[in-house]
Structures are given as C-alpha cells and as structure tokens.
Amino acid sequence: MQLSAAPYDERLTAPRSWWLISFLVGVSFALILLPFGPLPLLGGLVGGTAAAAVCASSYGSIRIRVVGDSLIAGEAKIPVSALGEWEVLDQEEARAWRTYKADTRAFLLLRAYIPTALRLEVTDPDDPTPYLYLSTRDPEGLAAAIEAARQEAA
C-alpha cells in the first residue's frame, strides 16, 4: 500500500479531566475498603485507579487516519473514491449533526468532548450509509489529507 503525500493520523484522546476522575474512582474504592485495613485500602486505590484509567484510555484510543487511498476511522475503512463532498462543522453545527440533524443510518465516530467535526458524504451506491460524521480537532487538516489522497488516487 502506497502512503499518501499528506498523511493524516489523529488519536482522539480522552481529556485531562478524565484522568483526574480515574484517580477519584480509585479514592472511592479505597474509601469503600477502608474498614478492612490499610492493605485493602491501598489495593482499592491502586486497583480502582487502574481500572478507571484503562476504561478512559480505551475510550480515547480511537484513531482517524488517511493512509494511501483509504480513510480509516476507528474500525471503519473506506476508500476516498467512495467519499463525496465534505463539510467542516464548527461547534454549533457539530452539535446539530449529533442531535436533531442526525441520520440513523450514518456512521458516527463522535466524542462529545471534541467540539468540531467533519461530515463526509458517502457516494457509493451499494453503501446505505449517507454520510460519515467524524469528531476531529483538526477538520480542515483531515479534509486536506482526504483531498490529497483523492488527487493521488486519480
């Protein structure tokens, strides 16, 4: 597979506040185990924090990539030739497309803590998905990488 001229790779990491919440979950476990002594308390702190951190990390490990002639968003892989027009969504438009404008057939890779997004039409007649909604911190960069991949594929 040939790499594109303008590769794009973004990881949708969880916000910093989630790591603080993970620690607070560990503190909660420690307080629950406080009556059983200091060793269970320490185990609850470490175990609870680790479990919450694993959950936060796995939720924030989703990646969006443009590799060769394909867009890879999470588990979805779609050739850029099957994508039509794109629209950069600001905070208000992104919220609208996540809520009342959303189509139930659409592919949504959304993270509510990322305020901007890119909406891409799917032009493949065999695909029932009308569009892709991708939460991204750099929608213009993602759109430019997709356009570069289209130019390269053509």
C-alpha positions in Angstrom: 0.0 0.0 0.0 1.4 3.4 -1.0 1.4 6.1 1.6 -0.3 9.4 0.7 1.6 12.6 0.1 -0.2 14.3 3.0 -0.7 11.6 5.6 -3.1 12.3 8.5 -3.1 10.5 11.8 -5.1 11.7 14.8 -5.8 10.0 18.1 -8.9 11.1 19.8 -7.5 11.0 23.4 -9.6 11.5 26.4 -9.4 14.9 28.1 -7.2 15.5 31.1 -10.1 15.8 33.5 -10.9 12.1 32.8 -7.6 11.1 34.4 -8.4 13.1 37.5 -11.8 11.3 37.6 -9.9 8.0 37.3 -7.9 8.8 40.3 -11.1 9.9 42.2 -12.6 6.5 41.3 -9.6 4.9 42.9 -10.1 7.0 46.0 -13.7 5.9 46.2 -12.7 2.3 46.0 -10.1 2.9 48.8 -12.8 4.5 51.0 -15.1 1.6 50.5 -12.3 -0.8 51.6 -11.2 1.4 54.5 -12.9 -0.7 57.2 -10.9 -3.7 56.2 -7.5 -2.2 56.9 -4.6 -0.4 55.2 -3.7 -3.1 52.7 -7.2 -3.5 51.2 -7.3 0.3 51.2 -4.1 0.5 49.1 -5.4 -2.3 46.8 -8.6 -0.4 46.3 -6.8 2.8 45.5 -4.4 1.1 43.0 -6.9 -1.3 41.5 -9.8 1.3 41.2 -7.5 3.9 39.7 -6.0 1.4 37.2 -9.4 0.0 36.2 -10.8 3.5 35.6 -7.7 4.6 33.7 -7.9 1.5 31.4 -11.5 2.5 30.6 -10.6 6.1 29.9 -7.6 5.1 27.8 -9.6 2.6 25.7 -12.3 5.1 25.0 -9.7 7.6 24.0 -7.7 5.3 21.8 -9.8 5.8 18.6 -7.7 6.9 15.6 -8.6 8.7 12.4 -6.1 8.1 9.6 -5.7 8.7 5.9 -3.4 6.0 4.6 -2.9 5.5 0.9 -6.2 5.8 -0.8 -8.3 4.9 2.3 -9.8 6.7 5.2 -9.6 4.7 8.4 -11.8 5.9 11.2 -11.9 3.6 14.2 -12.9 0.2 12.8 -14.3 1.6 9.5 -12.2 1.6 6.4 -13.5 3.4 3.3 -11.7 4.3 0.1 -11.5 8.0 -0.6 -13.0 7.4 -4.0 -16.3 6.5 -2.3 -16.4 9.8 -0.5 -18.2 12.9 -1.9 -18.5 16.4 -0.6 -17.2 17.3 2.9 -18.3 19.9 5.3 -16.3 21.3 8.2 -18.6 21.6 11.2 -18.0 24.2 13.9 -19.2 23.7 17.5 -22.8 24.6 16.9 -23.1 22.7 13.6 -21.4 19.7 15.1 -23.9 19.6 17.9 -26.8 19.9 15.5 -25.5 16.9 13.4 -25.0 14.9 16.6 -28.6 15.5 17.6 -31.6 16.6 15.6 -30.0 16.6 12.1 -28.5 13.1 12.6 -29.5 10.3 10.3 -29.7 6.9 12.0 -28.0 5.2 9.0 -24.9 7.4 9.3 -21.6 6.3 10.6 -20.8 8.4 13.7 -17.4 8.5 15.2 -18.1 11.0 17.8 -16.6 12.2 21.0 -18.6 14.8 22.8 -15.6 16.4 24.4 -14.3 17.3 20.9 -16.3 20.3 19.7 -15.5 20.3 16.0 -16.2 17.6 13.3 -16.0 16.8 9.6 -19.1 15.5 7.8 -18.3 13.5 4.6 -20.9 12.3 2.1 -20.7 8.7 1.0 -21.2 8.3 -2.7 -21.0 4.6 -3.0 -24.4 3.4 -4.3 -24.0 0.0 -2.6 -23.4 1.5 0.8 -26.6 2.5 2.7 -24.6 5.0 4.8 -25.5 8.5 3.8 -22.5 10.2 5.4 -19.7 9.9 7.9 -19.6 12.2 11.0 -16.0 12.3 12.4 -15.2 14.2 15.5 -11.8 15.7 15.0 -9.7 18.5 16.5 -8.4 19.5 13.0 -11.3 19.1 10.5 -9.5 21.3 7.9 -6.4 19.2 8.1 -8.4 16.0 7.7 -10.3 17.4 4.7 -7.0 18.5 3.1 -5.5 15.0 3.6 -8.6 13.4 2.0 -8.3 15.8 -0.9 -4.6 15.0 -1.3 -5.4 11.2 -1.2 -8.1 11.8 -3.9 -5.6 13.7 -6.1 -3.1 10.9 -5.7 -5.6 8.1 -6.5 -6.8 9.9 -9.6 
